[in-house]
Amino acid sequence: MTTKTPKARKVKAKDIPIYWAASKIKLEPERLERLDKVLGFEGGNGKCALVYLNDDSEIVRSIMPNARMMISGQQTERAAGAVMRVPFAEFQGTRWAYSDAIFNIPGGRVDAFQGSEERYGSAEHIFSLLVMMAENDLPDGAYRLLVTVPPGFYSQVESRVIQRFMAGDPLKVNKRDEPSGVWQITLSKDNIRRTYSFSNVKVIMEAADAGYAAFCYDLNGNIVRVNGPDGQDLLSGMVRLLDAGFGTFDSPTLFDGQLIEDRLQSASDSRGGIMHNLARPLIDKIIETQPQVGSWLTPAHVDYWLRRYATGYTDANGNAVTGWTEASGTVSIGGKAIGLKAMIDHLSQEYARTYIWPKIVGTPGDAVDALIAIGGGWLYTHSTIQQWHREYHVPTRFISYLDFPHLKKFSWVDINLVGIMQVAALIDWSK
């Protein structure tokens, strides 16, 4: 059974194997030209995300796991058939399965390429973007691309990301590989070869640029000002963003909107994200009772289970399973149903207590006026931290997207994506 091919840019969530949503906020006409043929891309350790403007002038965002699995023809028949229906793509002569479905292939080797700055600009990085473009049925052609990276990696990866995304597939010229300038990808859903290129690529910092912009501007570029109970602008003074991602915990600091650059090198902590504090400890606990899974269970699998637990999912019978329940926290491991809810809840409390709470309290000599919470890690820790912040009367303002009316329709994982579109409309693409 094959997947129904969606009509051009009129994609519905049920038609594609990735998470999809479109905002209902239409942009004003003057914003449209600046955002035409512009793509925003966030290639995180846990997820990859694409954001762009559709033909109805609505913000569209797609999210899929930062993971793929090499498959053979025999495996393809098994994976793509009636039983599992795993989508795959032909890219640079190799067949790769993708989407959450790959985590249901027993013993399959998941290639997630996590925990390394080398991911940015890699073939895996580019593959994920091309898949999402093709899944959303974006037409062939050239696009302007805005790529986000962690603040602490920016100086190391900026030039590499620009060079590699613009290079295109290797082309044999006089027995040497030369950049072609174009990328080709073919999805199993329709077997159509799509050709994309990037005429301009710019790199920005996730929290420091995109995340902060999401709070400062609404979708039409109007400056947003929200005052706290004391009448003070929530974003005034010394502000530190606390971006709890899957791989890194980023904490850039700004003063009245200006980035303090001499703190950037220490702004990304590779041991502060979900992978180190939730996913890997959860793997250790699972292996204690299921040692046979140690050879194939990866943080990417656990990220999938964590997302299921936090947001819920639709089961094989089409029934909605609510998040934060025993059902959403139960997974099949080695043919046995394992309840993860108690373990996830415990590890989330430990993550909040041992890592995030010290960030809230701060250290002497490093006082800030406000802390801004963004990123998927707050799904598991925000309510706890918010409660402690009130109980212990911490003077530093603790802010999230929930405090800003123009952001309330989004979620923890959307904020950087919303900010990408603000930055894309403000920057000079001619340079």
C-alpha positions as CSV (number, residue, x, y, z in Angstrom):
1,M,0.0,0.0,0.0
2,T,1.5,3.3,-1.0
3,T,1.1,6.7,0.6
4,K,-1.2,9.2,-1.1
5,T,0.7,12.0,-2.9
6,P,-0.3,15.3,-1.5
7,K,-1.2,18.2,-3.9
8,A,1.3,21.0,-4.2
9,R,1.8,22.7,-0.8
10,K,-1.6,21.7,0.5
11,V,-0.2,19.1,2.8
12,K,-2.3,17.5,5.6
13,A,-0.8,15.8,8.6
14,K,-2.3,12.4,7.8
15,D,-0.5,12.4,4.4
16,I,3.0,12.6,5.6
17,P,5.1,10.6,8.1
18,I,6.3,13.7,9.9
19,Y,4.7,16.1,12.4
20,W,3.1,19.0,10.6
21,A,1.1,22.0,11.5
22,A,0.3,25.4,9.9
23,S,-0.4,28.5,11.8
24,K,-3.7,30.3,11.1
25,I,-2.1,33.7,11.4
26,K,-1.9,35.2,7.9
27,L,0.9,37.7,7.3
28,E,0.5,41.2,6.0
29,P,1.3,41.8,2.4
30,E,4.5,43.7,3.0
31,R,6.0,40.7,4.7
32,L,5.3,38.3,1.9
33,E,7.9,39.4,-0.6
34,R,10.7,39.3,2.0
35,L,9.8,35.8,2.9
36,D,9.2,34.4,-0.6
37,K,11.3,31.3,-1.3
38,V,12.9,31.5,2.1
39,L,13.3,28.4,4.2
40,G,14.3,28.2,7.9
41,F,16.0,25.0,9.0
42,E,16.9,23.8,12.5
43,G,19.0,20.6,12.5
44,G,19.1,19.7,16.2
45,N,20.3,16.5,18.0
46,G,16.8,15.2,18.5
47,K,14.8,16.7,15.7
48,C,15.1,18.5,12.5
49,A,12.6,21.3,11.7
50,L,11.6,23.2,8.6
51,V,9.6,26.4,8.5
52,Y,8.5,28.4,5.5
53,L,5.6,30.5,4.0
54,N,3.0,28.6,2.0
55,D,0.9,29.9,-0.9
56,D,-1.8,31.0,1.5
57,S,0.8,33.2,3.3
58,E,0.7,31.0,6.4
59,I,3.6,29.8,8.4
60,V,4.2,26.1,7.9
61,R,6.4,24.1,10.2
62,S,7.5,20.4,9.8
63,I,9.4,18.4,12.3
64,M,11.0,15.0,12.0
65,P,13.5,13.0,13.9
66,N,17.2,13.7,13.2
67,A,17.7,10.0,12.3
68,R,17.8,7.7,9.3
69,M,18.4,4.0,8.6
70,M,20.2,2.5,5.6
71,I,18.1,-0.2,4.1
72,S,18.6,-2.8,1.3
73,G,16.0,-3.8,-1.3
74,Q,15.0,-6.8,0.8
75,Q,14.6,-4.7,3.9
76,T,12.7,-2.1,1.9
77,E,10.0,-4.6,0.9
78,R,9.6,-5.6,4.5
79,A,9.7,-2.0,5.8
80,A,7.7,-0.4,3.2
81,G,5.0,-3.1,2.9
82,A,1.7,-3.4,4.5
83,V,3.1,-4.3,7.9
84,M,5.4,-1.4,8.7
85,R,5.1,1.1,5.8
86,V,8.4,2.8,6.5
87,P,9.1,5.7,4.1
88,F,12.5,6.0,2.4
89,A,14.4,8.3,0.1
90,E,17.1,7.7,-2.5
91,F,19.9,10.1,-1.9
92,Q,23.4,10.1,-3.3
93,G,23.1,6.5,-4.5
94,T,21.9,5.1,-1.1
95,R,18.4,4.2,0.2
96,W,17.6,5.7,3.6
97,A,14.5,5.1,5.7
98,Y,13.3,8.0,7.8
99,S,10.6,9.2,10.2
100,D,9.5,7.8,13.6
101,A,8.7,4.5,11.8
102,I,12.3,3.5,11.8
103,F,12.3,3.1,15.6
104,N,9.9,0.2,15.2
105,I,12.2,-1.9,13.1
106,P,13.6,-4.4,15.5
107,G,17.4,-4.4,15.7
108,G,17.7,-1.8,13.0
109,R,20.8,0.4,13.1
110,V,19.7,4.0,13.5
111,D,22.1,6.6,12.2
112,A,21.4,9.7,14.3
113,F,24.7,11.5,14.2
114,Q,24.1,13.1,17.6
115,G,26.4,15.0,20.0
116,S,28.8,16.4,17.5
117,E,29.3,19.8,15.9
118,E,30.4,17.9,12.8
119,R,26.7,17.3,12.1
120,Y,26.2,20.8,10.9
121,G,26.7,20.8,7.1
122,S,27.0,17.0,7.0
123,A,25.3,14.8,4.5
124,E,22.9,13.7,7.2
125,H,22.1,17.4,8.0
126,I,21.4,18.1,4.3
127,F,19.4,14.9,3.8
128,S,16.9,15.8,6.5
129,L,16.2,19.2,5.0
130,L,15.7,17.8,1.5
131,V,13.4,15.1,2.8
132,M,11.2,17.7,4.6
133,M,11.2,19.9,1.5
134,A,10.1,16.9,-0.7
135,E,7.5,15.7,1.9
136,N,5.9,19.1,1.9
137,D,5.9,19.0,-1.9
138,L,7.9,22.1,-2.4
139,P,8.5,22.7,-6.1
140,D,11.9,22.3,-7.7
141,G,14.0,25.4,-7.8
142,A,16.3,27.6,-5.8
143,Y,15.6,28.8,-2.3
144,R,17.1,31.1,0.3
145,L,18.1,29.2,3.4
146,L,18.5,30.3,7.0
147,V,20.2,27.6,9.2
148,T,20.3,27.7,13.0
149,V,23.2,26.4,15.1
150,P,24.0,26.4,18.8
151,P,25.6,29.7,19.9
152,G,28.8,27.9,21.2
153,F,29.3,26.2,17.7
154,Y,28.6,29.3,15.6
155,S,32.2,30.4,14.8
156,Q,33.3,26.9,14.1
157,V,30.6,25.8,11.7
158,E,29.3,28.9,10.0
159,S,31.5,28.8,6.9
160,R,31.3,25.1,6.6
161,V,27.5,25.1,6.7
162,I,27.3,27.7,4.0
163,Q,29.8,26.0,1.7
164,R,28.3,22.5,1.9
165,F,24.6,23.5,1.6
166,M,25.4,25.5,-1.6
167,A,27.7,22.8,-3.0
168,G,25.1,20.3,-4.2
169,D,25.6,16.7,-5.1
170,P,29.2,15.8,-6.2
171,L,29.7,15.9,-10.0
172,K,32.4,14.0,-11.8
173,V,34.6,16.3,-13.8
174,N,37.9,15.0,-15.2
175,K,37.7,12.1,-12.7
176,R,37.4,14.5,-9.8
177,D,34.3,15.4,-7.7
178,E,33.2,18.9,-8.2
179,P,30.2,20.7,-6.7
180,S,27.2,20.6,-8.9
181,G,25.2,23.3,-7.1
182,V,22.0,21.2,-7.0
183,W,20.6,18.5,-4.9
184,Q,18.5,15.5,-6.0
185,I,16.3,13.4,-3.8
186,T,13.6,10.8,-4.6
187,L,10.9,9.7,-2.1
188,S,9.4,6.3,-2.0
189,K,5.9,7.8,-1.8
190,D,5.8,8.9,-5.4
191,N,9.2,8.0,-7.0
192,I,9.5,11.6,-8.3
193,R,13.1,12.9,-8.5
194,R,13.1,16.4,-7.0
195,T,15.9,18.9,-7.7
196,Y,16.7,21.7,-5.2
197,S,19.4,24.3,-4.8
198,F,20.2,27.1,-2.4
199,S,21.0,30.5,-3.9
200,N,21.8,32.1,-0.5
201,V,22.6,30.5,2.8
202,K,22.9,32.3,6.1
203,V,23.7,30.9,9.5
204,I,22.3,32.3,12.8
205,M,22.3,31.2,16.4
206,E,19.3,29.3,17.7
207,A,18.5,31.0,21.0
208,A,20.5,34.2,20.8
209,D,19.1,35.2,17.3
210,A,16.0,33.1,16.5
211,G,14.8,32.4,20.0
212,Y,15.1,36.0,21.2
213,A,13.5,37.4,18.0
214,A,10.4,35.3,18.6
215,F,9.8,37.1,21.9
216,C,10.6,40.6,20.5
217,Y,8.4,40.6,17.3
218,D,5.1,39.2,16.3
219,L,4.7,37.3,13.0
220,N,4.1,40.6,11.1
221,G,7.3,42.2,12.5
222,N,5.6,44.4,15.0
223,I,7.7,45.1,18.2
224,V,6.2,43.3,21.2
225,R,6.4,44.7,24.7
226,V,5.1,42.8,27.6
227,N,5.3,44.2,31.1
228,G,5.5,42.2,34.3
229,P,3.5,42.7,37.5
230,D,6.0,45.5,38.5
231,G,5.4,47.4,35.2
232,Q,8.9,46.5,34.0
233,D,9.5,45.3,30.4
234,L,10.1,41.5,30.7
235,L,12.9,41.7,28.2
236,S,14.7,44.7,29.7
237,G,18.2,44.7,31.1
238,M,20.5,41.6,31.3
239,V,18.6,38.7,29.8
240,R,19.8,35.1,29.6
241,L,18.1,32.5,27.3
242,L,18.0,29.0,28.6
243,D,17.5,26.8,25.6
244,A,17.1,23.2,26.7
245,G,17.5,21.1,23.6
246,F,18.1,17.4,23.0
247,G,21.8,17.6,22.7
248,T,22.9,20.9,24.2
249,F,21.8,23.4,26.8
250,D,22.4,26.8,25.4
251,S,22.6,29.9,27.6
252,P,23.5,33.1,25.6
253,T,23.2,36.4,27.4
254,L,22.0,39.7,25.9
255,F,21.8,43.2,27.4
256,D,18.9,45.3,26.1
257,G,18.8,43.1,23.0
258,Q,22.6,43.2,22.3
259,L,24.4,39.9,22.4
260,I,27.3,39.7,24.9
261,E,29.7,38.0,22.5
262,D,32.6,37.3,24.9
263,R,30.4,34.7,26.7
264,L,29.5,32.7,23.5
265,Q,32.2,30.1,23.8
266,S,30.7,28.9,27.1
267,A,27.1,29.3,26.0
268,S,26.6,25.7,24.7
269,D,26.8,22.8,27.2
270,S,26.8,19.4,25.4
271,R,26.0,17.7,28.8
272,G,23.1,19.8,29.6
273,G,20.4,18.6,27.2
274,I,17.8,15.9,27.2
275,M,20.2,13.3,25.7
276,H,22.6,13.4,28.7
277,N,20.0,14.0,31.4
278,L,17.0,11.9,30.3
279,A,17.7,9.7,27.3
280,R,21.0,8.1,28.3
281,P,20.0,7.5,31.9
282,L,16.7,6.0,30.7
283,I,18.7,3.6,28.4
284,D,20.8,2.6,31.4
285,K,17.7,1.8,33.4
286,I,16.1,-0.2,30.6
287,I,19.3,-2.3,30.0
288,E,19.2,-3.2,33.7
289,T,16.1,-5.3,33.0
290,Q,16.5,-5.9,29.3
291,P,20.2,-6.3,28.7
292,Q,19.7,-7.8,25.2
293,V,18.6,-4.4,23.8
294,G,21.9,-2.8,24.6
295,S,23.3,-3.6,21.2
296,W,20.8,-1.5,19.3
297,L,18.9,0.9,21.7
298,T,20.1,4.5,21.0
299,P,19.2,8.0,22.4
300,A,17.2,8.5,19.2
301,H,14.9,5.7,20.1
302,V,14.4,7.1,23.6
303,D,13.8,10.6,22.2
304,Y,10.9,9.1,20.2
305,W,9.5,7.6,23.3
306,L,9.9,10.8,25.3
307,R,8.0,12.7,22.7
308,R,5.3,10.1,22.7
309,Y,5.0,10.4,26.5
310,A,5.0,14.2,26.5
311,T,2.6,14.9,23.6
312,G,0.6,11.7,23.1
313,Y,0.2,9.8,19.9
314,T,-2.2,7.9,17.6
315,D,-2.1,4.1,17.9
316,A,-2.3,1.5,15.2
317,N,-6.1,1.5,15.4
318,G,-6.4,5.3,15.0
319,N,-7.1,5.9,18.7
320,A,-5.6,9.0,20.3
321,V,-3.4,8.2,23.4
322,T,-3.1,11.2,25.7
323,G,0.3,12.3,26.9
324,W,1.7,12.1,30.4
325,T,-0.1,8.8,31.1
326,E,0.8,5.2,31.8
327,A,-0.4,4.4,28.3
328,S,1.8,7.0,26.5
329,G,4.7,5.9,28.6
330,T,4.5,2.2,27.8
331,V,6.6,0.9,25.0
332,S,7.4,-2.5,23.5
333,I,11.0,-3.5,24.0
334,G,12.2,-7.0,23.0
335,G,8.6,-8.0,22.5
336,K,7.8,-7.0,26.1
337,A,5.6,-4.1,27.2
338,I,7.7,-1.8,29.5
339,G,6.2,1.1,31.5
340,L,8.6,4.1,31.4
341,K,6.3,6.7,33.1
342,A,7.8,6.4,36.6
343,M,11.4,6.4,35.3
344,I,10.8,9.5,33.1
345,D,9.1,11.4,35.9
346,H,11.9,10.6,38.3
347,L,14.6,11.5,35.8
348,S,12.8,14.7,34.9
349,Q,12.8,15.8,38.6
350,E,16.5,15.0,38.8
351,Y,17.2,17.0,35.6
352,A,15.3,20.0,37.1
353,R,17.0,19.7,40.5
354,T,20.6,18.9,39.6
355,Y,21.1,20.9,36.4
356,I,18.4,23.5,35.6
357,W,17.7,24.8,39.1
358,P,21.3,26.0,39.7
359,K,20.9,28.0,36.4
360,I,17.8,29.6,37.9
361,V,19.4,30.5,41.2
362,G,22.6,31.7,39.6
363,T,26.0,32.2,41.0
364,P,27.5,35.2,42.8
365,G,28.8,37.8,40.4
366,D,26.7,36.5,37.5
367,A,23.4,38.1,38.2
368,V,20.9,38.7,35.4
369,D,17.5,40.5,35.3
370,A,15.6,37.8,33.4
371,L,15.8,34.2,32.4
372,I,13.9,33.0,29.3
373,A,13.0,29.3,29.0
374,I,12.8,27.8,25.5
375,G,13.4,24.3,24.0
376,G,11.9,20.8,24.4
377,G,13.7,20.1,27.7
378,W,11.2,22.4,29.4
379,L,8.4,20.0,28.5
380,Y,9.7,17.8,31.4
381,T,10.9,20.5,33.8
382,H,9.0,23.8,33.5
383,S,6.2,23.1,35.9
384,T,8.7,22.0,38.6
385,I,11.0,24.9,38.1
386,Q,8.2,27.4,38.0
387,Q,6.8,26.1,41.3
388,W,10.3,26.3,42.9
389,H,10.8,29.8,41.5
390,R,7.6,31.0,43.3
391,E,8.2,29.0,46.5
392,Y,11.8,30.2,47.0
393,H,11.0,33.8,45.9
394,V,13.9,34.0,43.4
395,P,14.1,37.7,42.4
396,T,15.2,37.0,38.8
397,R,12.3,37.2,36.3
398,F,11.5,33.7,35.0
399,I,9.9,34.0,31.5
400,S,8.6,31.6,28.9
401,Y,6.5,31.8,25.7
402,L,3.4,31.4,27.9
403,D,4.0,35.0,29.1
404,F,3.7,36.4,25.6
405,P,0.2,36.4,24.0
406,H,1.5,36.2,20.4
407,L,3.4,33.0,21.2
408,K,0.8,31.1,23.2
409,K,-0.5,29.1,20.2
410,F,2.9,27.5,19.7
411,S,4.9,25.1,21.9
412,W,8.3,24.8,23.6
413,V,9.8,23.3,20.5
414,D,8.4,25.9,18.2
415,I,10.0,29.1,19.5
416,N,13.2,29.0,17.6
417,L,11.2,28.2,14.4
418,V,9.0,31.2,14.9
419,G,12.0,33.4,15.5
420,I,13.7,32.1,12.3
421,M,10.9,33.8,10.3
422,Q,11.4,37.1,12.1
423,V,15.1,37.1,11.4
424,A,14.5,36.0,7.8
425,A,12.3,39.0,7.2
426,L,14.8,41.4,8.8
427,I,18.1,40.4,7.4
428,D,19.7,41.7,4.1
429,W,19.6,38.8,1.7
430,S,21.7,40.8,-0.9
431,K,24.9,40.4,1.2
